[in-house]
Amino acid sequence: MEISLNLKNESERRTEQFVPEGPLSFGQLRTDHMFIAEYKGGEWQDARIVPYQNFSIAPGAIVLHYSQEVFEGAKAFLHDDGEIYTCRFEKNAQRMNRSSAVVCMPEIPVEMQMEAVEALIDVDRLWCPVQDGASMYIRPFVFGTQDMLGVKPSDSYIFSVILSPSGPYYPKGFSEPVKLLITDRFHRAAPGGTGASKTGGNYAASMRAGEYAYSKGANQVLYLDTTNTYIEECGAMNHFHVMKDGTVVIPEFTDTILRSITSESVMELAPELGIKVVQEKVRIDDFIKGVENGDIVEAGGFGTAAVISAVGTYLFEDGREITVGDGQIGPVSRKIYDAYTGIQRGLREDSLNWLRKVDRRFVYDL
Ligand SMILES: Cc1ncc(COP(=O)(O)O)c(C=O)c1O
């Protein structure tokens, strides 16, 4: 893919390494540039890197009415050798295509997505933050642009990538267990629906549940399946728990659970850590019993943004609470967190070959 460059001039763009002065929040900051390609006449064309700017789309664009959109979230890391590494981005690219199929959007070749991301990171490499635990958050997204009010798939799309230099999800380190609300009032996904797709509509639909959890004093909702029998996800993360014997249990992937790349990676890394991971359907009543009788000693969520969010407490609608283990982050969660983030940050051997160095292809005068 030929990517044309239309960069900000030198006086407007970053020319020194970005070293945040204080805590860097997650997802707020942008870099100088963005990637854009357009789908017209059945093919992707006009790939370009341009200054970060607004889109111009028609008020009748399909995405604005029917949410025909998908997105991804990944991270790149600046290592001590001065190079930037992405971590398993090809998995995100593959998932973006699976998500797109669910909402009738065209595929973007995985190599094209990888090239787009790596070229953009290369151009804005000075923005990759130098701060403990910080990363360059990568947000690729695709949306339907046809100016058409009938409900049908768009015939034109924009694929774009933006970057956000981000601090660690937990500014004080991996130390704050959260509280989840167990409720049957909201469901994230239904069988035959779009739950396994990273399409924007799923997230719009989840906001009400999130706000509700917050109003009850919890951080997020523990989503159950539509029969209120099985655990599905926690907020925008896969759920997991740890049994007394150290086994990690992740709910089986279905079409109502997003296939988390963090979960998949934990499953692949686990043998190296001497940890057993199983995937199975998890009944909510068994889970509650297990927490109450001490068979379940740790719980949490897996996801790119935080890697692991430990859950200390589960709250019921009637105000009752149950605490997992001692309510603190347990040793299995910590071991996984340290190993996973260690690989991402270049502090631990990349034994599974997850990292990919971002080439210095666009060498321009600084
Ligand atoms: C609904 C949902 N579940 C799980 C995850 C975790 O997936 P990953 O580990 O690929 O970030 C995410 C975030 O991407 C999500 O939005």
The ligand as an SDF file (V2000), in Angstrom:
LIG
                    3D

 16 16  0  0  0  0  0  0  0  0999 V2000
  -16.7760   -5.6790   25.5450 C   0  0  0  0  0  0  0  0  0  0  0  0
  -15.3210   -5.9150   25.6830 C   0  0  0  0  0  0  0  0  0  0  0  0
  -14.9080   -7.0640   26.2370 N   0  0  0  0  0  0  0  0  0  0  0  0
  -13.5850   -7.3360   26.3880 C   0  0  0  0  0  0  0  0  0  0  0  0
  -12.6190   -6.4320   26.0000 C   0  0  0  0  0  0  0  0  0  0  0  0
  -11.1780   -6.7610   26.1760 C   0  0  0  0  0  0  0  0  0  0  0  0
  -10.5960   -7.0500   24.9170 O   0  0  0  0  0  0  0  0  0  0  0  0
   -9.0610   -6.8070   24.6700 P   0  0  0  0  0  0  0  0  0  0  0  0
   -8.3180   -7.6280   25.6640 O   0  0  0  0  0  0  0  0  0  0  0  0
   -8.8310   -7.2820   23.2770 O   0  0  0  0  0  0  0  0  0  0  0  0
   -8.8100   -5.3590   24.8450 O   0  0  0  0  0  0  0  0  0  0  0  0
  -13.0050   -5.2200   25.4250 C   0  0  0  0  0  0  0  0  0  0  0  0
  -12.0050   -4.2340   25.0100 C   0  0  0  0  0  0  0  0  0  0  0  0
  -11.5370   -4.2740   23.9070 O   0  0  0  0  0  0  0  0  0  0  0  0
  -14.3830   -4.9510   25.2520 C   0  0  0  0  0  0  0  0  0  0  0  0
  -14.7720   -3.8080   24.7060 O   0  0  0  0  0  0  0  0  0  0  0  0
  1  2  1  0
  2  3  1  0
  2 15  2  0
  3  4  2  0
  4  5  1  0
  5  6  1  0
  5 12  2  0
  6  7  1  0
  7  8  1  0
  8  9  2  0
  8 10  1  0
  8 11  1  0
 12 13  1  0
 12 15  1  0
 13 14  2  0
 15 16  1  0
M  END
$$$$
